[in-house]
Amino acid sequence: MAIFKILVLLLSLSCFCHAQLSPTFYDQSCPNALSTIRSSIRTAISRERRMAASLIRLQFHDCFVNGCDASVMLVATPTMESERDAVANFQSARGFEVIDQAKSAVERVCPGVVSCADIIAVAARDASEYVGGPRYAVKVGRRDSTAAFKAIADSDLPSFRASLSELSDLFLRKNLNTRDLVALSGAHTLGQAQCVTFKERLYDNSSDIDAGFSSTRKRRCPVNGGDTTLAPLDQVTPNSFDNNYYRNLMQKKGLLPTDQVLFGTGASTDDIVSEYSRNPSRFASDYAAAMIKMGDIQALTGTAGQIRRICTAVN
């Protein structure tokens, strides 16, 4: 009987912590938190439109590494490696200073209340909305990690060479299904990629790439050199959140290998890509639902973790 009571208590505590994530979490403790973050993010994107894509990607790279805990923000110390130095992030992940600025703005309003993890999640929503994406209710109440996890970042952030099977398995481990995978990949309607991430695709004589598209992309991405040269993921509307990404895939114009594997293999993702290419509203609603779902991954709540004073260092 005693064991049963302990199990019930542990279950209730677990449910309580999860229930703490709510769109209204700061309504009493910091009622201006979300509007302050929103203003800061909109200012940053108005200065550099590309920042919208960077902030969305930052949440993905935070949540997929030991959960949505702002561990990606921590800089290296003599005793801790930084996730910023992981293969998928090194000289690639961006937007850290924008999160820092939003944190500073919130600290002036409500010191020690709002976590960096929540700012990352809210920033990703505000970023997508600013460039035409859906507005959805972000659940907040996360706390920040007291460590970074570079080794996990190297294992759990997908390579640009990942197969569809590898992507599906990775997302499944994060409790994200195939539809979530395809919807979240649609964030590649925005942003740019370094030549090194798609060069092999241009020059391997594959049948899964449009010849004209390949020829155009080769002009700025020569077979030798130019690895850090940037190219838009979507040539047509590179700064607008829309469903053109899926039309590109159906025309064999996906830039990254991990983009094009979503269509043309006969897998179940083919139907989802086709659906989103025809129905932008369905894409927008599924994207919003998948972002909310991703935001739940291993969130620290209650007394776990801490509320960092600055996002780049543990208190």
C-alpha distance (Angstrom), angle and dihedral (degrees) to the residues before:
residue distance angle dihedral
M1 . . .
A2 3.80 . .
I3 3.80 90.7 .
F4 3.80 90.0 50.2
K5 3.83 90.9 52.9
I6 3.80 90.9 50.2
L7 3.79 91.1 50.7
V8 3.81 91.1 49.7
L9 3.81 90.2 49.3
L10 3.79 92.7 49.6
L11 3.80 91.0 47.8
S12 3.79 92.1 49.6
L13 3.80 91.2 49.0
S14 3.79 90.0 50.3
C15 3.79 91.7 50.1
F16 3.81 90.5 45.9
C17 3.80 92.3 53.8
H18 3.79 92.6 48.0
A19 3.81 90.9 46.2
Q20 3.80 89.2 55.8
L21 3.80 88.7 75.9
S22 3.78 102.7 90.3
P23 3.81 138.2 142.7
T24 3.82 87.1 -121.7
F25 3.82 97.6 49.8
Y26 3.82 94.0 114.8
D27 3.80 97.7 37.8
Q28 3.80 92.1 108.0
S29 3.80 103.9 22.8
C30 3.82 97.3 45.0
P31 3.81 112.4 0.4
N32 3.81 93.3 176.4
A33 3.81 95.2 49.4
L34 3.80 99.1 102.9
S35 3.79 95.5 41.7
T36 3.81 90.1 49.3
I37 3.79 91.4 51.7
R38 3.79 91.0 45.4
S39 3.80 92.7 53.3
S40 3.79 92.0 49.3
I41 3.80 93.5 48.4
R42 3.78 94.3 47.0
T43 3.79 90.2 51.5
A44 3.80 91.4 52.3
I45 3.81 94.0 49.0
S46 3.81 92.5 45.8
R47 3.81 86.1 60.1
E48 3.80 94.9 46.0
R49 3.79 119.3 14.7
R50 3.82 91.9 -163.4
M51 3.81 89.2 65.8
A52 3.81 89.9 78.4
A53 3.80 91.0 68.1
S54 3.80 91.6 43.6
L55 3.80 93.0 54.7
I56 3.80 93.4 48.1
R57 3.80 89.9 49.9
L58 3.80 90.6 48.1
Q59 3.80 91.8 61.5
F60 3.80 90.8 49.2
H61 3.80 91.0 50.7
D62 3.79 90.8 46.8
C63 3.80 98.0 47.9
F64 3.80 96.7 44.0
V65 3.81 91.8 57.5
N66 3.80 109.9 70.1
G67 3.79 91.7 -40.4
C68 3.81 138.0 -63.7
D69 3.80 97.4 -45.9
A70 3.83 106.4 122.7
S71 3.80 90.3 -109.8
V72 3.81 86.8 137.4
M73 3.81 88.9 67.4
L74 3.80 96.5 60.2
V75 3.79 116.9 104.5
A76 3.79 121.3 -141.6
T77 3.79 121.6 -85.7
P78 3.81 130.6 -173.5
T79 3.82 88.1 -91.7
M80 3.82 101.9 34.9
E81 3.78 134.2 54.8
S82 3.79 116.7 -141.1
E83 3.79 124.9 -123.5
R84 3.79 86.0 -137.6
D85 3.81 86.6 75.0
A86 3.82 94.1 54.3
V87 3.79 115.4 115.6
A88 3.81 94.9 -106.2
N89 3.82 92.9 47.7
F90 3.79 106.2 36.1
Q91 3.81 110.7 115.4
S92 3.80 86.5 -17.4
A93 3.81 111.8 71.8
R94 3.80 111.7 82.5
G95 3.77 141.9 176.7
F96 3.79 99.2 66.3
E97 3.79 92.5 126.2
V98 3.81 90.7 50.8
I99 3.81 90.7 55.7
D100 3.81 88.8 46.9
Q101 3.80 90.5 52.8
A102 3.80 92.0 48.6
K103 3.80 90.0 48.9
S104 3.82 91.1 51.4
A105 3.81 90.1 50.4
V106 3.81 92.3 50.3
E107 3.80 92.3 45.5
R108 3.78 89.4 57.9
V109 3.80 89.2 56.3
C110 3.82 101.1 36.2
P111 3.81 114.2 9.4
G112 3.79 115.9 -149.6
V113 3.81 96.4 -0.3
V114 3.81 111.3 94.4
S115 3.80 120.6 61.9
C116 3.78 126.0 -134.2
A117 3.81 87.6 -127.9
D118 3.79 90.3 61.0
I119 3.79 92.1 46.0
I120 3.82 89.8 55.1
A121 3.82 91.0 51.0
V122 3.80 94.6 46.2
A123 3.81 91.3 44.5
A124 3.82 91.4 55.4
R125 3.81 90.5 53.1
D126 3.80 93.8 45.3
A127 3.80 90.7 46.8
S128 3.80 95.0 54.0
E129 3.79 92.3 44.9
Y130 3.81 92.4 50.6
V131 3.81 91.3 59.2
G132 3.80 96.6 43.0
G133 3.80 104.4 -78.0
P134 3.79 128.1 128.8
R135 3.78 123.8 -72.5
Y136 3.79 110.6 -134.0
A137 3.79 135.4 171.5
V138 3.80 108.9 -95.7
K139 3.78 114.4 -148.3
V140 3.80 110.3 -133.8
G141 3.79 136.2 -174.8
R142 3.80 98.9 97.6
R143 3.77 122.1 142.4
D144 3.79 129.5 -145.5
S145 3.79 127.9 -101.8
T146 3.78 122.4 -115.3
A147 3.81 92.8 -142.2
A148 3.79 143.1 37.2
F149 3.81 124.2 -125.6
K150 3.80 111.1 -148.7
A151 3.82 94.3 161.2
I152 3.80 90.6 54.8
A153 3.80 90.2 46.5
D154 3.80 89.3 55.4
S155 3.80 91.3 51.2
D156 3.82 103.3 35.8
L157 3.80 104.5 39.7
P158 3.81 107.6 85.1
S159 3.78 120.8 -114.3
F160 3.79 117.6 -125.2
R161 3.82 84.5 -119.9
A162 3.83 94.7 56.3
S163 3.79 117.7 132.0
L164 3.79 122.5 -128.0
S165 3.79 89.4 -105.1
E166 3.79 91.6 52.1
L167 3.79 91.8 47.9
S168 3.80 92.5 48.1
D169 3.80 92.5 49.2
L170 3.79 92.0 48.4
F171 3.80 93.3 49.7
L172 3.79 91.4 45.7
R173 3.80 89.8 56.0
K174 3.80 86.5 57.9
N175 3.84 91.2 50.2
L176 3.80 91.5 -105.8
N177 3.80 119.0 131.7
T178 3.80 132.7 -148.8
R179 3.81 93.9 -86.1
D180 3.80 89.4 51.1
L181 3.81 89.2 51.5
V182 3.79 93.4 52.7
A183 3.81 93.9 42.4
L184 3.81 94.6 48.9
S185 3.80 90.7 46.2
G186 3.79 85.8 61.4
A187 3.81 87.6 76.9
H188 3.81 82.7 82.1
T189 3.76 86.0 79.2
L190 3.83 80.0 88.6
G191 3.77 135.2 49.2
Q192 3.76 139.7 24.0
A193 3.78 138.3 -83.8
Q194 3.78 132.8 -147.6
C195 3.78 116.4 -108.9
V196 3.80 91.7 -118.7
T197 3.81 89.9 66.5
F198 3.81 95.5 59.7
K199 3.81 105.8 20.4
E200 3.80 93.8 100.7
R201 3.78 89.4 54.1
L202 3.80 91.0 55.5
Y203 3.78 96.7 49.7
D204 3.81 106.6 32.9
N205 3.84 93.9 85.7
S206 3.78 90.9 -123.6
S207 3.78 121.6 169.9
D208 3.81 92.7 -136.6
I209 3.82 95.8 77.5
D210 3.80 129.5 75.7
A211 3.81 110.1 -114.2
G212 3.80 95.4 -136.8
F213 3.79 91.9 46.5
S214 3.80 90.6 50.1
S215 3.79 92.6 48.5
T216 3.80 92.4 51.2
R217 3.78 93.3 48.4
K218 3.82 92.9 48.7
R219 3.82 90.6 64.1
R220 3.80 90.8 72.7
C221 3.78 96.5 28.7
P222 3.82 110.5 54.3
V223 3.76 120.2 -170.2
N224 3.79 89.7 -112.4
G225 3.80 117.1 44.1
G226 3.79 134.3 -11.8
D227 3.80 93.7 93.9
T228 3.80 94.4 149.0
T229 3.81 95.2 44.6
L230 3.80 110.1 121.9
A231 3.79 126.4 -130.1
P232 3.82 128.7 -178.1
L233 3.79 114.7 -104.8
D234 3.80 88.1 -140.4
Q235 3.80 113.6 34.8
V236 3.79 94.8 -168.2
T237 3.82 103.6 51.7
P238 3.82 104.4 5.5
N239 3.81 95.8 162.7
S240 3.80 100.4 40.5
F241 3.78 127.8 84.5
D242 3.80 103.2 -129.7
N243 3.80 141.2 123.0
N244 3.80 96.1 -93.9
Y245 3.81 88.7 108.1
Y246 3.81 89.4 72.3
R247 3.79 93.5 47.6
N248 3.79 87.1 53.4
L249 3.80 91.6 53.7
M250 3.80 91.6 51.8
Q251 3.80 88.8 53.1
K252 3.84 92.5 48.7
K253 3.79 90.0 -109.5
G254 3.78 99.8 123.8
L255 3.80 107.8 134.1
L256 3.80 103.0 -151.7
P257 3.81 122.6 51.7
T258 3.82 87.7 -124.2
D259 3.80 89.1 57.0
Q260 3.79 98.3 51.2
V261 3.83 94.2 45.2
L262 3.79 86.7 71.5
F263 3.80 91.6 70.6
G264 3.77 136.2 38.1
T265 3.79 101.3 29.7
G266 3.79 97.0 93.3
A267 3.80 90.8 -113.8
S268 3.80 124.3 137.2
T269 3.79 89.1 -97.0
D270 3.82 89.3 71.4
D271 3.79 91.6 71.2
I272 3.80 93.2 46.9
V273 3.81 92.4 49.9
S274 3.78 90.0 49.1
E275 3.82 91.0 48.7
Y276 3.81 93.3 50.9
S277 3.81 91.7 47.0
R278 3.82 88.8 58.9
N279 3.79 99.7 34.9
P280 3.83 115.9 45.6
S281 3.80 91.6 174.2
R282 3.79 91.9 58.2
F283 3.79 90.3 48.4
A284 3.81 91.4 50.3
S285 3.81 93.7 49.5
D286 3.81 93.7 44.9
Y287 3.80 91.1 46.8
A288 3.80 91.1 52.3
A289 3.81 91.9 48.0
A290 3.81 91.6 48.5
M291 3.82 92.3 49.3
I292 3.81 90.5 51.8
K293 3.79 89.8 48.0
M294 3.79 92.3 48.3
G295 3.79 89.0 50.6
D296 3.81 89.4 63.3
I297 3.82 94.6 61.1
Q298 3.81 109.3 126.9
A299 3.79 93.4 -35.3
L300 3.80 116.0 -173.2
T301 3.78 110.8 -130.4
G302 3.80 140.6 161.1
T303 3.80 108.9 21.1
A304 3.81 96.1 -20.5
G305 3.79 116.2 116.0
Q306 3.79 119.0 -11.7
I307 3.80 144.6 -96.4
R308 3.78 102.5 -103.0
R309 3.78 118.6 -138.0
I310 3.79 89.3 -145.5
C311 3.78 123.1 17.3
T312 3.79 97.7 -131.1
A313 3.81 97.8 59.5
V314 3.78 140.4 40.2
N315 3.82 114.1 -110.8
